[in-house]
Amino acid sequence: MATLKIQKVRSTIKSPKNQKLVMEALGLRKMNAVVEHEDTPQIRGMVEKVKHLVKVID
């Protein structure tokens, strides 16, 4: 199955709690951290919730 590389590009300091929880669930804790997840509808939905804080790398 295909994978997504997701990079944290903005801070979550003033973000709502639910967005902070999504970032933690994705495994993004530090700035410019990159994580790799399988390309599933659940992960796509999580990325959609925090699309202004992350960048999807091809």
N, C-alpha and C positions, 0 to 999 in steps of 0.2 A: 504494500500500500504506500501511497505517496506520503511525504512528510512535509511539514511546514517549519521553517526557521523563523522564530519570532524574536525581535529585539526590542528591549525597553528603551525608549528615546526621550520620555518626559517623566518628571517626578509625579508621585501620587500624593504629595503632601496636602494639597487642598481638594483632593478628589473625594467624592462620597464614599462611605464605608463599603458599599456593595462593589464599587470598582476596585477598591484596595483588595478586597477578598478575591476578586477574579484574578488580579495580578499575582497574588500569592498562590492561588490554585494553579496558575500557569507555570509557576516556578520562577517568576521574574521578581527578584528582590533588589538587585543593585542596578545602577544606571549602566546602560550599554550591554547588559547581560543578554546572551543569546541562548534560547532553549529550542529544542527540536521535539515536535509532537507529530503524531500521525494525523493526517488530514481527514478528520471526521466531522460530521455536522455539529457535534457538541463543542469541539475546539473552535470551529468557525464561528459559532455563536458567541463564545467567550471573547474571541478576538474582536467581533463586531461591537461588543459592549465597551471595549476599551481601545477602539481604533485610533483615537486621538492621542493615546499614550504609547502605542507600539508601532513597529514597522515590520511587515512581513517580508522576509528576504527570500528571493527565489533561488 
